[in-house]
Each structure stands twice: as C-alpha cells, then as structure tokens.
Amino acid sequence: MASSWYPGPELAWQLHAGCPDACILFESVRDDTGTLLDFQWTAFNPAAEPFVEGQGRALSAWRGVEGLPERGILGGVVEGGTPLTFELHGQVAGAERWFRARAVKQGDGFALWLSDITESHAQLRSLREELERERAARAREEHLRLALETARMVTWEWSSARRTLLWSSNADVFFGWPLGSVADTPERFLDGVLPEERSLVAEALEQGLRAEGPYTFQFRGRWADGTVRCYEVVGQTLREEGQPMRMLGVVMDCTERARAQAALREAEERYRLASWATNDLLWDWNPSTGHIHWGEASHTVLGYLPEEMGGIHWWTEQVHPDDREMVLRNLEHAVESGGDSWVGEYRFRRKDGTYAHVLDRGLLARDAKGHTVRMIGSIMDITERRRAVERMEEEARFRERFIGILGHDLRNPLNAITLSARALLRRGLSPPYQQLAQRIETSAARMGNMISDILDLTRVRLSGGIPLNLAPTSLPLVCQQVVEELTVAYPERGIVLESEGEGEGIWDPERLAQVVSNLVSNALEHGTNEGPIFVRCTGDVQRQVLEISNPGAPIPSHQLATLFDPFRQVGVMRSGRGSGLGLGLFIVRELVEAHGGQVTVRSDENNGTTFKVLLPRDARQSARVRSQAAGAEHTA
C-alpha cells in the first residue's frame, strides 16, 4: 500500500524510518455546514502499515479494533487541541495485540500514535490473575477458618519428612492452649491428653499409620484452665510406594454431643427402671404418623411383646367396644382443646383375649402453633385394684344395710319396753319400784336416740342424704320447744333463748328441732355448770343465723378438723346422758347441709365454745340439687 506524507515541522523528527511507534494521520470529514461526519486516514508511517492493512479509509468502517473512542470524543481533540490517551486491542498481522494509543491534534484532524504494549499487557494480566488467585486462596482460607470455628473443629497434618504437626490457625483457641504454644510434635500433643488416655491415643495414631482408609478415635484433653473436653479425630494416611508419607485430618469438639449422649443413656436407663419398678406400660405416640412406641413392660402388663403391638389403629381395636367411643371422644377432645394431659379408664384386650381394666394417662407436647406433635404416657393394670374396691364397697353397703335393718327392727321391742315402763309409772308403785321404772324409761329413750342416729347415718351413706319434709317454719318457735323440753330434762342448768327478727323460712321443722336439740344437748353434756347456755336466733332477708354457746374448757385445736366426722367424741360427757355413739354433730352437719346451709365452730379459753348455723331462707333449691345429684349417682 502506497502512501505519501508531508508532515509539518513538529512531526518530522518522529517519522524517520527507524521510529518504533506506528503513526496514522486522520483528517476530518465534514458536510457543507462544517458538521463533523467522520475521520479518514491520509498517511501513515511504515510501522503502522500492518495495523492499517485491510481497513477502510474511514475510521467508522474499521473492524476488529476494540477501544476506539466515539466520534464526538475524537472531535473534541480536534476542536480543543487536548491530546487523548486510551488503549486499543485487535488483530494485527494475524496476531492479537494491545496498543497504547494517543490522539494528538494535527490541522483539522489528529495523529494517532500507537505503541505496542502486548508483552507488558500480558505480564500485567498474569500479575492480575496471580493476585486474583491469591485473593481467592485467602478467601478460601478465611471461609475454612470460619467453617472450622463454626463446626468446632481444626485441621492437622503430619509428614514423615518434617516429623512435625501443622494445625489450622484456630488450633490454640480450639484446644485452650496459650497463644503461640501450638503443639507442633506428636509428643507435645500427647501432653494435652488426659494421662490415663495417652497410651490409647498413641496406639490409635500408630494404627492410623497402618490403616488403608479413613480412621477415627476419641480422647479427652485438659485445657490450661483445667477444663476437660472430649474430642473426636478423623484422619487418613497418604502413602508413596507403600510407605506412609503424610497423615492429615480433622479434630472435632464432641463434648456437648458426649454430654447429650450420656444424658440420653441416663434418661433411657431411668425410663427402663421406672417401667420396671412401677410395672406400668410406657408408650410414646406420634400423632402425625400414628406410630406408637411401646415399652418393655407390654408382655408383663398385657401379654404382648413390643413388636406385636401396633399403632393407634391397632390400639383402638383392642379397646372394649362398649368403652371405645367414650375413650376416643375424650382423647380427641384432649388433643384438640389445647390441654396438656389426658386420663382415661377403660377395658383393654389382653393377648389371651381377656380384658384388663386399665388406667391410661398421657402428657401432650405441642409446637409453637399449638399442634400436638407427641404424646407420652403409661398404662396401669388396675383390674385387681378395681375388684378390691368393689369388694370393699359391697362389704360397706352390707354393713350399712345391716345396721339400718337392725336399727329399724329394734324399734318394736324398744317401744314395748317404753310403753311398759310408762304403764308401771301410772300404777303408783312404791318409791323403789317407781325409780326402777323411771330408769327403764330413761334408758329406752337413750336407746331410741341411738337408733335414730344410726338410721340417719344409714340414710346418709346409702341414699346420699337425709330426706326433708319442707314447710313454712319459725326457727325461734322450734328453738323454744326444744329449750322447754331440755329444761325439764336438765332442771339444774340454765338455758337462755334470745330471738331477733321474724325467723321464718322454708325448712323441715322436725329436722331443725333435731339440729337444735343435738347442739344444745352437746353444750349441756360438755359445758360447765358455771354459766348458762345461750341459744340465739338472728338473721336478715336472705339467711337465718342460729348460735349455741356454752362456757367451759375449749375443744383441743387438733380435734376441730374432725369434730363433725361420724363416731367422734370430744372429752368426757358431764351428764352421762346422750347417745354415746359420736353421731350427733355428724347428723347436725348433714341436716344443715341438706337445707343448703353451713355449720361452723369456734372455741377458745375466754369465750368458751360456739356453734354457728347459717341457713338460707328457702331450702327448696338445695333440696332439688341434692335430689338430682342422688339420682345421677344412682343411675351411674
């Protein structure tokens, strides 16, 4: 390609034949208005010939050249005169080359100087790649360090040539070594192992040298502060021509895992011992899968081996058909209601086909949303206990029925004795015989009171309460009648009746008279003769209050809690009268509660003893509730 170039004086010195840089002159291509359209080359020196060859004259038509500035930027060089430096890359003479380019204003165009920097560019690129590899290596090392710290492990390497141990950078922190005191030999490493395990670790390392694949072992080490940690070693030996050359691997801190495993073993042992000691069948149910893990006591309790017992559907089939619906309904309610426990009593089929009465109890574990994820419990065979309770209940019912029948049948001969004594008294007997007849009548009355108390006790035990005949009743009037009767029986004692208000209500007058009589008789029998007995009737619109007070020594505090229990007596009776069975206060409580009321007692040295009875104005509501409860119990 021929070219002619007539440069100005300022470029002549650079364009001699020996100039190493390529130079191409470009002139502006403009339209009639002077607007810059493009550039085209006009001349070039010999060094630029390979670069220009194959390219068109117009700069915009050049191909395979990367890095050319836009036309406007090159126009700025022409207009402003400020040189522009940039880098070009392209194929020159069939080879990929890099150039440092500099555009310098030249008339109405510019001179493009090209310096070949391919070699230096390659060196720079190689340097950059090396730096990038180093950065990547450092990043991998940092990632490895973080991973090792997170996983609580370190890496190690031993070579037969060096006879030294190399550790990852976190080894001193990992083993609790002082900074800079890394154990760089197997001997120094063994110093940190517990003395009783050093020989085992040394033997494990020797076996690792001979192992064909990965090997592992555990040991315990002591930190500088005295803390003992558990470690697990995983390593592998690399060989050359059959000889061990290197050993490398990782050491993991398994202290927490070892503790968890020990705790798990202890829990499993406690679980096994608890199952063995209580003879209960322990179970673990997963509601999501329906699987049930059965304990070892399954054979003892129900006759099944654990592997013979199935999941929730199998368990459902073994529940007695008459109990199944109730048991499943209660279990479903416990699971869905958000509760944390479940208790069921039902019959369960043993392996031999018979049914055992069992008590089943479970605790529910829930997730954050309240869904049941696990349920653990135990099954207790209560067949024998249930039979024993049934026998005891039957014996108790027999005894109470016997007492009731005996008390009822004793009334006929007792009435005969009473009537005969009264007939003798009316005949005007001599004083000695009249005294005997009076004693017979008094004893018969006492026996009648005993029989009444026995019958009331029997009614309470058998029918759930003493029946009431409710009617409009005046409590003060009932108290007055009782006080008059007892004044005749105890002429030497003073009984003071105080009444305030109407004192009317819906009660059983006969039973209220029994309450007042028992309480006043109790005061007469246990109180002193030093002061009167007070009977007070007060109240308001909603309730009536009855208080019976007597002076005397207080009731011992330890006896107050059981004072109203049957067959309880406090102290020695002063009069020698009364039933003597200890049923009086028990019957008082039953009668008051049958009316929907409450009876309490307070006793101290200064004020003596006071029984306080609170009665609602209308006892019909309480009577209906007790009747319904008794009916439900009888139905059950």
C-alpha positions in Angstrom: 0.0 0.0 0.0 1.5 3.4 -1.1 1.2 6.5 0.8 2.7 9.9 0.8 3.1 12.0 3.9 4.1 15.7 4.1 4.1 16.3 7.8 4.5 19.6 9.4 7.8 20.5 11.1 6.6 19.4 14.6 6.2 15.7 13.4 9.1 15.4 11.0 11.6 14.2 13.7 9.4 11.3 14.7 8.7 9.9 11.2 12.1 8.7 10.2 12.3 5.1 9.1 13.6 3.8 12.5 10.7 5.1 14.6 9.3 2.0 16.6 5.8 3.5 17.1 3.1 3.4 14.4 1.5 6.7 13.4 -1.6 7.3 11.3 -2.8 10.8 10.2 -6.5 11.3 10.1 -8.4 14.3 8.7 -11.9 15.4 9.5 -14.8 14.6 7.1 -17.4 17.4 7.2 -20.5 18.4 5.4 -21.2 21.8 3.7 -22.2 23.2 7.1 -18.9 22.1 8.7 -20.5 19.5 10.8 -18.1 16.6 11.7 -19.2 13.4 10.0 -16.3 11.1 10.3 -12.5 10.8 10.1 -10.4 9.2 7.3 -6.7 8.4 7.3 -4.4 10.3 4.8 -1.0 8.9 5.6 0.8 6.5 8.0 4.4 5.6 8.7 5.8 2.1 7.9 5.3 0.8 11.4 1.5 1.4 11.1 1.2 -0.5 7.8 0.2 -3.8 9.4 -2.4 -2.1 11.5 -4.0 -0.2 8.6 -3.8 -3.0 6.1 -7.2 -4.4 5.4 -9.1 -1.5 7.0 -11.0 1.1 5.0 -10.0 4.8 4.9 -13.0 5.9 7.0 -12.4 5.4 10.7 -16.1 4.4 11.3 -15.5 1.5 8.9 -12.7 -0.1 10.9 -13.5 -3.6 12.1 -11.8 -5.9 14.7 -10.5 -3.0 16.7 -11.7 -2.6 20.3 -11.3 0.5 22.4 -11.8 3.3 19.7 -13.3 6.4 21.3 -16.6 7.7 20.0 -16.5 10.2 17.1 -17.5 13.1 19.4 -14.7 12.4 21.8 -12.1 12.4 18.9 -13.8 15.6 17.6 -13.1 17.1 21.0 -9.4 16.5 20.4 -9.6 18.3 17.0 -11.6 21.2 18.4 -9.9 21.7 21.7 -6.4 20.5 21.0 -6.1 18.4 24.2 -4.4 15.1 23.5 -6.4 11.9 24.3 -4.8 8.6 25.6 -6.5 5.3 25.5 -5.9 1.6 24.9 -6.6 -0.4 21.7 -6.9 -4.1 21.2 -7.2 -6.0 17.9 -5.8 -8.5 15.4 -2.7 -7.2 13.7 -0.9 -9.4 11.1 -2.9 -12.4 12.3 -1.9 -11.9 16.0 -3.8 -10.4 18.9 -2.0 -7.2 20.0 -2.5 -4.5 22.6 -1.6 -0.8 22.0 -1.4 2.3 24.0 -2.9 4.9 21.7 -2.6 8.7 21.8 -4.6 11.1 19.6 -2.8 14.5 19.0 -4.4 17.4 17.1 -2.9 17.8 13.6 -4.5 20.5 11.5 -8.2 19.7 11.0 -7.6 16.2 12.2 -5.3 14.2 14.5 -2.3 12.0 14.5 -2.9 8.6 16.1 0.3 7.2 17.7 0.3 3.5 18.6 2.8 1.9 21.0 2.7 -1.9 21.1 2.3 -3.0 24.8 1.3 -6.6 24.1 4.2 -8.0 26.2 3.7 -5.7 29.2 0.0 -6.2 28.9 0.4 -10.0 29.1 2.7 -9.6 32.1 0.2 -7.3 33.8 -2.6 -9.7 33.1 -0.6 -12.5 34.5 0.1 -10.4 37.6 -3.6 -9.6 38.0 -4.5 -13.3 37.7 -1.9 -14.2 40.3 -3.3 -11.5 42.6 -6.8 -12.8 42.0 -5.7 -16.3 42.8 -4.1 -15.1 46.0 -7.2 -13.3 47.0 -9.3 -16.4 46.2 -6.9 -18.5 48.2 -7.1 -16.1 51.2 -10.9 -16.0 50.9 -10.9 -19.8 50.9 -8.7 -19.9 53.9 -11.0 -17.4 55.7 -14.0 -19.4 54.8 -12.3 -22.6 56.0 -11.3 -20.8 59.3 -14.9 -19.6 59.8 -16.2 -23.1 58.9 -13.8 -24.8 61.3 -14.7 -22.4 64.1 -18.4 -22.8 63.4 -18.2 -26.6 63.3 -15.9 -26.5 66.3 -13.0 -28.4 64.6 -9.4 -27.9 63.5 -7.3 -29.4 60.7 -4.0 -31.1 61.2 -1.2 -32.6 59.0 1.8 -34.7 59.8 4.6 -35.6 57.4 7.3 -38.2 57.9 9.8 -35.9 56.3 9.3 -33.0 58.7 8.2 -35.1 61.8 6.1 -32.1 62.8 2.4 -31.4 63.2 0.8 -28.5 61.3 -2.5 -27.1 62.6 -5.1 -24.7 61.3 -4.9 -21.2 62.7 -7.6 -21.7 65.2 -5.9 -24.6 67.0 -4.8 -22.6 70.1 -8.3 -21.3 70.8 -9.8 -24.7 70.0 -7.6 -26.6 72.4 -7.4 -23.9 75.0 -3.6 -23.5 74.5 -1.9 -20.2 75.3 -1.4 -18.2 72.2 1.7 -19.2 70.3 2.1 -22.6 72.1 0.7 -24.9 69.5 1.8 -28.5 69.9 4.0 -29.0 66.8 5.0 -32.6 67.5 3.0 -35.7 68.4 4.8 -35.8 71.8 3.7 -32.3 72.7 0.2 -33.0 71.5 0.0 -36.1 73.8 0.9 -33.9 76.8 -2.5 -32.3 76.5 -4.3 -35.6 76.6 -5.5 -36.9 79.9 -2.8 -39.2 81.4 -5.0 -42.3 81.5 -5.7 -42.0 77.8 -2.3 -41.1 76.4 -1.2 -44.7 75.6 -4.6 -45.3 73.9 -4.2 -42.2 71.7 -0.6 -43.1 70.8 -1.7 -46.6 69.8 -4.6 -45.1 67.8 -2.1 -42.9 65.8 0.1 -45.9 65.2 -2.8 -47.9 63.9 -3.7 -44.9 61.7 -0.3 -45.1 60.0 -1.1 -48.7 59.0 -4.8 -48.1 58.1 -5.7 -48.3 54.4 -8.6 -45.8 54.6 -10.1 -43.2 57.0 -9.9 -43.9 60.7 -11.4 -42.3 63.8 -10.9 -42.3 67.5 -11.9 -40.2 70.6 -10.0 -38.8 73.5 -10.3 -36.3 76.3 -8.0 -33.4 76.8 -7.4 -30.9 79.6 -7.3 -27.1 78.9 -4.8 -24.8 80.6 -7.7 -23.7 82.9 -8.4 -27.2 84.0 -11.5 -27.7 81.8 -11.8 -31.3 80.4 -13.1 -31.6 76.8 -14.0 -34.5 74.6 -12.6 -34.7 71.0 -13.1 -36.9 68.0 -10.2 -37.4 65.5 -10.9 -38.3 61.8 -7.7 -38.9 59.7 -6.3 -40.6 56.7 -2.8 -41.7 55.8 -1.3 -41.0 52.4 1.4 -43.4 51.0 4.1 -43.4 48.3 5.3 -46.7 47.2 3.6 -48.3 50.1 5.3 -46.1 52.7 3.3 -43.6 54.9 4.3 -40.1 53.9 1.6 -37.9 55.3 -1.2 -38.0 57.8 -4.0 -35.4 57.7 -7.4 -35.0 59.1 -9.7 -33.0 61.4 -10.3 -32.9 65.2 -13.9 -32.2 66.3 -15.0 -31.0 69.7 -17.7 -33.6 70.7 -18.0 -32.5 74.4 -21.6 -31.4 74.1 -22.5 -34.4 72.0 -20.9 -36.7 74.5 -22.9 -35.0 77.3 -26.1 -35.3 75.4 -25.4 -39.0 74.7 -24.7 -39.6 78.4 -27.8 -37.7 79.4 -29.8 -39.8 76.8 -28.4 -43.0 78.2 -29.2 -41.9 81.7 -32.8 -41.0 80.7 -33.2 -44.3 78.9 -32.0 -46.1 82.0 -34.3 -44.1 84.2 -37.1 -44.8 81.7 -36.4 -48.6 81.9 -36.1 -48.6 85.7 -39.3 -46.6 86.1 -41.1 -49.0 83.8 -39.7 -52.0 85.7 -40.4 -50.5 89.2 -43.9 -49.4 88.6 -44.9 -52.3 86.3 -46.6 -49.7 84.1 -46.6 -50.0 80.3 -45.0 -46.8 78.9 -45.9 -45.6 75.4 -44.9 -42.8 73.0 -47.3 -41.8 70.3 -46.5 -39.7 67.2 -49.9 -38.3 66.0 -48.6 -37.3 62.6 -47.7 -40.9 61.7 -49.9 -42.8 64.1 -46.9 -44.9 65.3 -46.7 -45.9 69.0 -43.5 -47.0 70.6 -44.4 -49.5 73.4 -42.2 -50.1 76.5 -40.7 -53.3 77.6 -43.5 -54.0 80.2 -46.0 -54.8 77.5 -45.6 -58.5 78.0 -45.9 -58.3 81.8 -49.0 -56.0 81.7 -50.9 -57.2 78.6 -49.1 -60.4 77.4 -47.9 -58.8 74.1 -44.3 -58.4 73.0 -43.5 -54.8 72.0 -43.1 -55.8 68.3 -46.6 -57.5 68.4 -48.3 -54.2 69.3 -49.2 -51.7 66.6 -50.0 -48.1 66.1 -53.1 -46.0 67.0 -55.5 -48.0 64.9 -54.3 -51.3 66.5 -54.7 -49.8 70.0 -58.3 -48.6 69.1 -59.3 -52.1 68.1 -58.1 -53.5 71.4 -60.3 -51.1 73.5 -63.5 -52.8 74.6 -66.4 -52.0 72.2 -68.5 -50.6 75.0 -65.7 -48.2 76.0 -64.3 -47.3 72.6 -66.5 -44.3 71.7 -66.1 -42.6 75.1 -62.3 -43.2 75.1 -61.8 -41.9 71.6 -64.0 -38.9 72.2 -62.1 -37.9 75.3 -58.7 -38.4 73.6 -59.8 -36.3 70.6 -61.0 -33.5 73.0 -57.7 -33.5 74.8 -55.7 -33.3 71.5 -57.9 -30.5 70.0 -58.7 -28.5 73.1 -55.2 -27.3 73.7 -54.8 -29.2 77.0 -51.6 -30.7 78.2 -52.8 -34.0 79.7 -55.3 -36.8 79.2 -56.6 -39.5 81.6 -58.7 -42.5 80.5 -60.1 -45.6 82.3 -61.3 -48.4 80.1 -61.1 -52.1 79.4 -58.3 -53.3 77.1 -58.0 -56.7 75.4 -55.0 -58.8 76.5 -53.2 -61.2 74.2 -55.2 -64.1 75.7 -58.5 -62.5 74.8 -59.5 -61.4 78.3 -60.0 -57.7 79.2 -58.0 -55.8 81.7 -59.3 -52.7 83.4 -56.5 -50.1 82.8 -55.8 -46.5 83.8 -54.2 -44.7 80.9 -52.5 -41.3 81.4 -50.7 -39.2 78.9 -48.9 -35.8 78.5 -49.1 -33.8 75.3 -46.2 -31.9 73.6 -47.2 -29.1 71.3 -45.4 -26.9 68.7 -45.4 -23.1 68.6 -48.8 -23.2 66.8 -50.4 -25.4 69.4 -50.4 -28.6 67.3 -49.9 -31.9 69.1 -46.5 -33.3 67.9 -46.1 -36.0 70.6 -47.8 -37.7 73.4 -46.1 -39.8 76.1 -47.9 -41.8 78.8 -48.3 -45.0 80.7 -50.9 -47.8 81.1 -51.5 -49.3 84.5 -53.4 -52.5 85.0 -56.0 -51.7 87.8 -58.0 -54.9 87.4 -57.2 -56.3 90.8 -57.5 -52.9 92.5 -60.9 -52.4 90.9 -62.0 -55.8 92.2 -60.7 -55.0 95.6 -62.5 -51.6 95.7 -65.7 -53.3 94.5 -65.4 -55.9 97.3 -64.8 -53.2 99.9 -67.8 -51.2 98.6 -70.0 -54.2 98.7 -68.9 -55.0 102.2 -69.5 -51.4 103.3 -73.0 -51.5 101.7 -73.7 -54.7 103.5 -72.6 -53.4 106.8 -74.6 -50.2 106.5 -77.7 -52.1 105.2 -77.3 -54.5 108.2 -77.1 -51.6 110.6 -80.1 -50.0 109.1 -82.2 -53.1 109.3 -81.0 -53.8 112.8 -81.8 -50.2 113.9 -85.2 -50.4 112.3 -86.1 -53.8 113.8 -85.0 -52.7 117.3 -87.7 -50.1 117.4 -90.6 -52.6 118.0 -89.2 -54.2 121.2 -87.9 -50.8 122.4 -91.4 -49.3 122.0 -92.7 -52.2 124.0 -90.2 -51.5 126.8 -91.0 -47.8 126.9 -94.8 -48.3 127.0 -94.4 -50.9 129.7 -92.3 -48.6 131.8 -94.8 -45.8 131.5 -97.7 -48.1 132.4 -95.9 -49.1 135.6 -95.3 -45.5 136.5 -99.0 -44.8 136.2 -99.9 -47.5 138.7 -98.5 -45.7 141.7 -95.7 -48.1 142.6 -93.7 -47.8 145.8 -90.7 -45.5 145.5 -88.1 -48.1 144.9 -90.1 -49.7 142.1 -91.1 -46.3 140.7 -87.4 -45.4 140.5 -86.6 -48.6 138.6 -89.5 -47.9 136.1 -88.2 -44.4 135.6 -84.7 -45.7 134.9 -86.1 -48.2 132.4 -88.0 -45.4 130.5 -84.9 -43.1 130.5 -82.6 -45.9 129.2 -85.2 -46.7 126.5 -85.3 -43.1 125.4 -81.5 -43.1 125.2 -81.6 -46.2 123.1 -84.2 -44.6 120.9 -81.9 -41.7 120.2 -79.1 -44.1 119.3 -81.4 -46.0 116.9 -82.5 -42.7 115.3 -78.9 -41.6 114.8 -78.0 -45.0 113.3 -80.9 -44.7 110.9 -79.9 -41.2 109.9 -76.3 -42.4 109.3 -77.6 -45.2 107.2 -79.7 -42.9 105.1 -76.7 -40.6 104.5 -74.5 -43.5 103.4 -77.0 -45.4 101.3 -79.2 -42.7 99.7 -76.9 -39.8 99.6 -78.7 -37.6 102.2 -81.4 -37.4 104.9 -84.8 -36.7 103.4 -86.6 -33.5 104.3 -90.2 -32.5 104.6 -90.1 -28.8 103.8 -92.8 -26.4 105.0 -93.1 -22.8 106.3 -91.3 -22.9 109.7 -90.4 -20.5 112.5 -86.9 -21.2 113.8 -87.5 -19.2 117.1 -90.6 -21.3 117.8 -88.7 -24.6 117.1 -85.9 -23.4 119.4 -88.4 -22.5 122.2 -90.0 -26.0 122.0 -86.6 -27.7 122.2 -85.4 -25.5 125.1 -88.6 -26.2 127.1 -88.1 -30.0 126.7 -84.4 -29.9 127.7 -85.2 -27.6 130.6 -87.4 -30.3 132.0 -84.6 -32.9 131.5 -81.9 -30.6 132.9 -83.7 -28.6 135.7 -80.4 -27.7 137.3 -79.0 -26.0 134.1 -79.8 -22.5 132.8 -80.7 -22.2 129.1 -81.3 -18.7 127.7 -83.2 -18.2 124.4 -82.7 -14.9 122.5 -84.5 -14.1 119.3 -84.3 -11.1 117.0 -86.4 -10.7 113.8 -89.1 -12.8 112.2 -87.1 -16.0 111.9 -89.4 -17.5 109.2 -88.3 -19.8 106.4 -89.0 -22.9 104.3 -87.4 -25.7 106.3 -88.1 -29.1 107.9 -89.3 -28.3 111.4 -88.6 -31.8 112.8 -85.1 -31.9 111.4 -84.4 -28.3 112.6 -85.6 -29.4 116.1 -83.1 -32.3 115.8 -80.3 -29.9 115.0 -81.1 -27.6 117.9 -81.6 -30.5 120.3 -78.3 -32.1 119.3 -76.3 -28.8 119.6 -77.9 -27.8 123.0 -77.6 -31.3 124.3 -73.9 -31.3 123.3 -73.5 -28.0 125.2 -75.2 -29.4 128.2 -73.1 -32.6 128.2 -69.7 -31.0 127.6 -70.1 -27.5 129.1 -69.6 -26.4 132.7 -72.3 -25.6 135.3 -70.8 -22.1 135.9 -72.9 -20.2 133.4 -76.0 -20.5 131.2 -76.2 -21.8 127.7 -77.2 -19.2 125.1 -79.4 -20.0 122.1 -79.6 -17.0 119.7 -81.7 -16.7 116.6 -80.9 -13.7 114.3 -80.9 -13.1 110.6 -81.6 -10.9 107.6 -83.7 -11.1 104.5 -81.6 -13.8 102.8 -80.4 -16.1 105.7 -81.1 -17.1 109.2 -78.4 -17.5 111.9 -78.5 -19.9 114.9 -75.8 -19.7 117.6 -75.5 -22.1 120.6 -72.8 -21.0 123.1 -71.6 -22.6 126.3 -68.8 -21.9 128.8 -66.1 -24.4 129.6 -62.8 -25.7 128.5 -62.1 -25.1 124.8 -62.1 -28.0 122.3 -58.5 -29.0 121.5 -57.4 -27.4 118.2 -56.3 -30.8 116.7 -59.8 -32.1 117.2 -61.6 -29.3 115.5 -60.9 -30.5 112.0 -62.6 -33.9 112.6 -65.3 -32.7 115.0 -68.2 -33.3 112.6 -67.0 -36.8 111.5 -69.1 -39.8 112.5 -68.2 -41.8 115.6 -66.2 -38.8 117.0 -66.5 -37.7 120.7 -64.7 -34.8 122.4 -63.8 -35.2 126.0 -66.0 -36.9 128.7 -69.7 -36.2 129.0 -70.5 -34.5 132.3 -74.2 -35.6 132.4 -73.7 -39.2 131.4 -76.6 -38.8 129.0 -76.6 -38.7 125.2 -76.3 -41.4 122.6 -72.7 -42.2 123.2 -72.1 -43.1 119.5 -70.5 -39.8 118.5 -73.0 -39.3 115.7 -74.7 -36.1 117.0 -72.5 -33.5 115.4 -72.2 -35.6 112.2 -76.0 -35.6 111.8 -76.2 -31.9 112.6 -73.8 -31.2 109.7 -75.8 -33.5 107.3 -79.1 -31.9 108.2 -77.8 -28.3 107.9 -76.1 -29.0 104.5 -79.3 -30.8 103.4 -81.0 -27.4 103.9 -78.3 -25.7 101.9 -76.7 -24.2 105.0 -73.4 -24.4 106.8 -72.3 -25.1 110.4 -69.0 -24.0 112.0 -67.5 -24.0 115.4 -65.1 -21.7 117.3 -63.7 -22.5 120.7 -61.2 -20.7 123.0 -60.4 -20.3 126.6 -62.0 -16.9 127.1 -65.3 -17.3 125.2 -66.0 -21.0 125.5 -67.4 -22.9 122.6 -69.9 -21.5 120.0 -71.6 -23.5 117.2 -72.9 -21.3 114.4 -75.5 -22.4 111.8 -76.3 -20.4 108.7 -79.5 -21.3 106.8 -80.9 -19.9 103.6 -84.5 -18.7 103.9 -85.7 -21.2 101.4 -84.2 -24.7 101.4 -86.2 -26.0 98.4 -83.5 -25.1 95.8 -80.8 -27.0 97.8 -83.2 -30.0 98.1 -83.7 -30.1 94.4 -80.0 -30.1 93.7 -79.3 -32.9 96.2 -82.2 -34.9 94.7 -80.8 -34.6 91.2 -77.3 -35.5 92.3 -78.5 -38.5 94.2 -80.5 -39.6 91.1 -77.5 -39.2 88.9 -75.3 -41.2 91.2 -77.9 -44.0 91.4 -78.1 -44.1 87.6 -74.3 -44.3 87.3 
